[in-house]
Amino acid sequence: MKYQIRKGEKTDLKAIYGLVYELALYEKEPDSLTASLEDYNRDYADGAFETIVAELDGTIIGMALYYPTYSTWKGKMLYLEDFVVKESVRGQGVGQMLFDAFIEEARIKEARLVKWQVLDWNAPAVKFYEKNKAEIEKNWWNGKIFLNQEA
């Protein structure tokens, strides 16, 4: 199979949203997805995030959604918010191609590091990241405050 990896565009957002929903189902949290496709369109237009997509025969089958952030200790970094490949094509190298493209994008942007989160029970994802020589931190806790009722 011939996969194409490319930067995502506004016209891809509906498919990207669908992949995020698929991820929410996998993580058993579909009700936690409260952002709408309209939010994605607005926030993409505002430059809040960028994407890289994987296609097969013109259909988007995977994506990496990321944005720039800053480490006061290290400098510029990219944060990988979501990274998902359709279940039907997992294990065929698509995820590796997407991850490699994300790492290359970070290098192009002269980021000093990339970060993301992975659920402790998601053994296949942890194994994937460890295979890519990632450090999986287990001593930092996440903090968050929801600023509206919809989150």
Rosetta silent file (secondary structure, phi, psi, omega in degrees, C-alpha in Angstrom):
SEQUENCE: MKYQIRKGEKTDLKAIYGLVYELALYEKEPDSLTASLEDYNRDYADGAFETIVAELDGTIIGMALYYPTYSTWKGKMLYLEDFVVKESVRGQGVGQMLFDAFIEEARIKEARLVKWQVLDWNAPAVKFYEKNKAEIEKNWWNGKIFLNQEA
SCORE:     score description
SCORE:     0.000 S_00000001
   1 L     0.000  145.258 -178.792    0.000    0.000    0.000 S_00000001
   2 L  -109.509  112.047  178.724    1.150    3.506   -0.782 S_00000001
   3 E   -99.666  146.344  174.608    0.568    6.040    1.968 S_00000001
   4 E  -113.856  130.619  176.247    1.023    9.768    1.559 S_00000001
   5 E  -110.610  128.680 -178.279    2.153   11.871    4.508 S_00000001
   6 E  -153.274  165.221  174.090    1.572   15.623    4.208 S_00000001
   7 E   -65.029  139.708  178.060    0.814   18.776    6.160 S_00000001
   8 L   -74.099  156.429  179.899   -2.840   19.013    7.050 S_00000001
   9 L  -128.343  168.070  179.770   -5.106   21.670    5.559 S_00000001
  10 H   -55.333  -37.810 -178.537   -8.385   23.294    6.563 S_00000001
  11 H   -67.808  -12.556  179.323  -10.270   20.930    4.258 S_00000001
  12 H   -88.412   -8.628 -169.730   -8.932   17.990    6.316 S_00000001
  13 H   -62.245  -33.964  178.648  -10.472   19.138    9.591 S_00000001
  14 H   -63.331  -44.082  178.605  -13.662   17.091    9.289 S_00000001
  15 H   -67.360  -38.439  178.129  -11.635   13.880    8.867 S_00000001
  16 H   -62.996  -44.544  177.552   -9.282   14.944   11.675 S_00000001
  17 H   -58.643  -41.656  177.738  -12.261   15.550   13.956 S_00000001
  18 H   -61.765  -38.696  177.453  -13.513   12.062   13.106 S_00000001
  19 H   -67.935  -37.213  177.006  -10.150   10.572   14.074 S_00000001
  20 H   -63.786  -39.990  177.053  -10.203   12.459   17.373 S_00000001
  21 H   -63.477  -42.116  176.937  -13.644   10.995   18.049 S_00000001
  22 H   -59.115  -40.513  176.737  -12.291    7.529   17.223 S_00000001
  23 H   -64.238  -42.220  178.808   -9.493    8.163   19.740 S_00000001
  24 H   -61.456  -38.604  176.404  -12.019    9.296   22.359 S_00000001
  25 H   -64.856  -44.455  179.285  -13.922    6.036   21.854 S_00000001
  26 H   -59.699  -38.839 -179.259  -10.696    4.022   22.182 S_00000001
  27 L   -85.496    5.600  178.293   -9.897    5.840   25.416 S_00000001
  28 L    59.434   38.601 -178.116  -13.485    5.224   26.629 S_00000001
  29 L  -135.437   41.151 -175.298  -14.119    8.976   26.907 S_00000001
  30 H   -61.622  -30.191 -179.725  -16.459    9.936   24.025 S_00000001
  31 H   -74.044  -14.232  178.902  -18.474   12.319   26.216 S_00000001
  32 H   -79.467  -14.709  177.748  -15.292   14.248   27.046 S_00000001
  33 L   -80.896   94.931 -178.385  -14.993   15.440   23.437 S_00000001
  34 L  -106.778  -14.117  174.451  -16.859   18.728   23.741 S_00000001
  35 L   -67.007  142.158 -178.699  -14.955   20.777   21.150 S_00000001
  36 L  -102.283  168.558  174.650  -16.961   21.007   17.938 S_00000001
  37 H   -61.357  -34.873  175.138  -15.909   20.935   14.310 S_00000001
  38 H   -61.076  -40.671  176.237  -16.729   24.663   14.286 S_00000001
  39 H   -60.728  -45.261  179.542  -14.197   25.105   17.127 S_00000001
  40 H   -58.302  -46.847 -178.380  -11.597   23.207   15.091 S_00000001
  41 H   -61.557  -45.861  179.558  -12.221   25.402   12.043 S_00000001
  42 H   -63.959  -48.070 -175.635  -11.988   28.627   14.049 S_00000001
  43 H   -69.421  -34.001  174.945   -8.952   27.582   16.044 S_00000001
  44 H   -64.719  -44.713  178.707   -7.120   26.270   12.974 S_00000001
  45 H   -62.139  -31.921  177.855   -7.770   29.583   11.208 S_00000001
  46 L   -79.613   -4.436  179.856   -6.384   31.381   14.287 S_00000001
  47 L    80.086   20.872 -177.488   -3.197   29.296   14.101 S_00000001
  48 L   -70.035  -26.130 -179.692   -3.833   27.485   17.388 S_00000001
  49 L  -154.097  164.681  175.320   -2.620   24.152   15.976 S_00000001
  50 E  -128.654  166.023  179.291   -1.145   22.431   12.947 S_00000001
  51 E  -140.194  157.917  167.172   -1.548   18.911   11.626 S_00000001
  52 E  -125.912  135.011 -177.989    0.176   16.250    9.614 S_00000001
  53 E  -121.567  155.742  172.395   -2.057   13.680    7.948 S_00000001
  54 E  -113.957  134.197 -179.523   -1.626   10.235    6.427 S_00000001
  55 E  -123.217  149.589  170.170   -3.697    9.346    3.395 S_00000001
  56 E  -133.331  118.260 -179.400   -4.466    6.146    1.545 S_00000001
  57 L    52.277   41.353  176.506   -6.170    6.529   -1.825 S_00000001
  58 L    81.009    0.517  178.995   -7.243   10.079   -0.939 S_00000001
  59 E  -107.318  131.173  179.323   -8.771    9.105    2.415 S_00000001
  60 E   -74.129  125.446 -176.453   -7.244   10.372    5.646 S_00000001
  61 E  -119.677   -2.695  179.250   -6.345    7.397    7.825 S_00000001
  62 E  -167.890  161.638  179.528   -4.173    9.037   10.466 S_00000001
  63 E  -160.683  155.389  169.624   -3.057   12.350   11.881 S_00000001
  64 E  -123.614  126.119  179.334   -0.786   14.152   14.293 S_00000001
  65 E  -115.525  126.170 -172.332   -2.137   17.398   15.779 S_00000001
  66 E  -146.427  168.712  177.103    0.421   19.655   17.475 S_00000001
  67 E  -153.554  156.617  178.009    1.224   23.216   18.438 S_00000001
  68 E   -76.276  145.580  174.335    4.257   25.254   19.479 S_00000001
  69 E  -147.803 -172.106 -173.091    4.898   25.872   23.134 S_00000001
  70 E  -140.124  135.098  173.469    7.854   26.839   25.261 S_00000001
  71 E  -103.677  121.577  179.546    9.980   25.201   27.928 S_00000001
  72 L   -65.930  -19.373  179.782   11.594   27.732   30.243 S_00000001
  73 L   -93.387  -29.784 -173.668   14.372   25.200   30.828 S_00000001
  74 L  -116.606  -26.183 -177.508   14.948   24.002   27.248 S_00000001
  75 E   108.210 -150.687 -176.330   13.449   26.577   24.865 S_00000001
  76 E   -59.020  138.103  173.708   11.172   26.029   21.869 S_00000001
  77 E  -147.109  163.385  172.312    9.184   22.832   21.755 S_00000001
  78 E  -112.293  138.525  177.307    6.252   21.264   19.962 S_00000001
  79 E  -106.698  121.351  178.225    3.471   19.617   21.908 S_00000001
  80 E   -86.183  101.079 -175.765    1.847   16.588   20.269 S_00000001
  81 E   -75.238  -47.262  178.394   -1.763   16.888   21.396 S_00000001
  82 E  -143.438  144.120 -177.924   -3.203   13.933   19.508 S_00000001
  83 E  -146.043  112.386 -173.993   -1.710   11.207   17.363 S_00000001
  84 E  -146.613  143.950  175.048   -4.041    8.570   15.958 S_00000001
  85 E  -125.991  137.489  178.776   -4.204    6.049   13.138 S_00000001
  86 L   -52.685  138.365 -176.640   -7.410    4.314   12.104 S_00000001
  87 H   -55.509  -35.518 -175.704   -7.634    0.929   13.755 S_00000001
  88 H   -66.530  -17.470 -179.823   -8.019   -0.826   10.376 S_00000001
  89 H  -119.355    9.841  177.085   -4.494    0.223    9.283 S_00000001
  90 L   -65.288  148.737  179.115   -2.598    0.023   12.570 S_00000001
  91 L    84.432    7.260 -178.870    0.536   -2.092   12.491 S_00000001
  92 L  -110.727   10.496  176.531    1.354   -1.187    8.872 S_00000001
  93 L    93.187   -2.544 -178.900    3.896    1.563    9.574 S_00000001
  94 H   -64.127  -45.206  179.573    1.556    4.528    9.159 S_00000001
  95 H   -59.444  -41.794  179.430    2.036    5.651   12.759 S_00000001
  96 H   -64.080  -41.549  178.531    5.808    5.538   12.391 S_00000001
  97 H   -62.691  -42.984  178.647    5.653    7.619    9.216 S_00000001
  98 H   -64.323  -44.757 -179.204    3.431   10.207   10.933 S_00000001
  99 H   -64.128  -42.872  177.233    5.627   10.310   14.032 S_00000001
 100 H   -60.597  -40.638  178.638    8.765   10.677   11.910 S_00000001
 101 H   -65.579  -37.939  176.754    7.129   13.554   10.002 S_00000001
 102 H   -64.126  -45.982  178.984    6.209   15.222   13.304 S_00000001
 103 H   -61.717  -41.401  178.281    9.798   14.890   14.584 S_00000001
 104 H   -63.820  -40.310  177.477   11.096   16.318   11.300 S_00000001
 105 H   -61.366  -40.621  177.523    8.678   19.253   11.590 S_00000001
 106 H   -62.401  -40.831  177.841   10.026   19.924   15.086 S_00000001
 107 H   -64.769  -42.837  178.985   13.569   19.930   13.704 S_00000001
 108 H   -60.636  -39.520 -179.639   12.580   22.303   10.889 S_00000001
 109 L   -81.140    2.693  179.242   11.027   24.641   13.450 S_00000001
 110 L    59.529   36.628  174.237   14.249   24.372   15.511 S_00000001
 111 L   -73.460  147.891  178.965   12.438   22.997   18.531 S_00000001
 112 L   -91.619  -18.266  176.109   14.669   21.626   21.254 S_00000001
 113 E  -160.433  164.652  172.841   12.207   18.964   22.347 S_00000001
 114 E  -124.922  149.328  179.685    8.790   17.498   21.728 S_00000001
 115 E  -137.933  159.354  176.301    6.336   16.411   24.419 S_00000001
 116 E  -165.206  176.506  174.188    3.057   14.552   24.661 S_00000001
 117 L  -117.067  151.182  173.830    0.986   12.477   27.063 S_00000001
 118 L  -140.265  136.358  179.753    0.241    8.776   26.931 S_00000001
 119 L   -68.788  139.222 -176.184   -2.210    6.912   29.122 S_00000001
 120 L   -62.200  -26.549 -179.523   -0.534    4.460   31.486 S_00000001
 121 L   -86.827   -6.106 -177.263   -2.835    1.627   30.385 S_00000001
 122 L   -88.141   73.781 -175.577   -2.137    2.121   26.658 S_00000001
 123 H   -56.593  -41.691  179.089    0.647   -0.460   26.428 S_00000001
 124 H   -61.747  -38.229  179.142    0.897   -0.441   22.599 S_00000001
 125 H   -68.933  -43.370  178.753    1.412    3.344   22.584 S_00000001
 126 H   -59.756  -44.703  179.273    3.963    3.217   25.408 S_00000001
 127 H   -61.247  -42.178  178.263    5.853    0.478   23.553 S_00000001
 128 H   -59.266  -49.014 -178.279    5.771    2.551   20.336 S_00000001
 129 H   -65.486  -40.646  178.609    7.205    5.619   22.071 S_00000001
 130 H   -64.351  -37.133  176.335    9.858    3.604   23.893 S_00000001
 131 H   -60.573  -30.399  179.364   10.862    2.024   20.568 S_00000001
 132 L   -91.063   17.276  174.882   11.403    5.600   19.354 S_00000001
 133 L    65.485   30.222  176.923   13.720    6.252   22.331 S_00000001
 134 L   -79.402  146.592  170.064   11.239    8.472   24.189 S_00000001
 135 L   -89.861  121.537  178.091   11.570    9.111   27.886 S_00000001
 136 L   -98.685  106.656 -178.107    8.244    8.287   29.524 S_00000001
 137 L   -77.671  134.659  179.467    8.037   10.449   32.647 S_00000001
 138 L  -121.549    7.261 -176.466    6.137    8.939   35.526 S_00000001
 139 L  -110.306    1.673  178.462    6.841   11.517   38.197 S_00000001
 140 L  -105.256  135.171  176.335    4.903   14.528   36.835 S_00000001
 141 L  -102.663  149.006  177.968    1.224   14.936   37.533 S_00000001
 142 L   -86.146  140.159  172.146   -1.145   16.814   35.224 S_00000001
 143 L  -120.765  145.975  176.938   -3.022   19.856   36.453 S_00000001
 144 L  -158.368  154.162  175.017   -5.970   21.492   34.718 S_00000001
 145 L  -134.182  123.245  175.506   -8.817   23.903   35.275 S_00000001
 146 L   -81.674  130.872 -174.477  -11.873   23.916   33.034 S_00000001
 147 L   -98.540    0.776  174.680  -12.897   27.504   32.319 S_00000001
 148 L  -151.417  168.567 -176.365  -16.434   26.820   31.125 S_00000001
 149 L   -71.430  -22.080 -175.664  -19.205   24.297   31.631 S_00000001
 150 L   -77.194  -20.939 -177.198  -18.771   22.754   28.164 S_00000001
 151 L   -75.035    0.000    0.000  -15.259   21.443   28.825 S_00000001
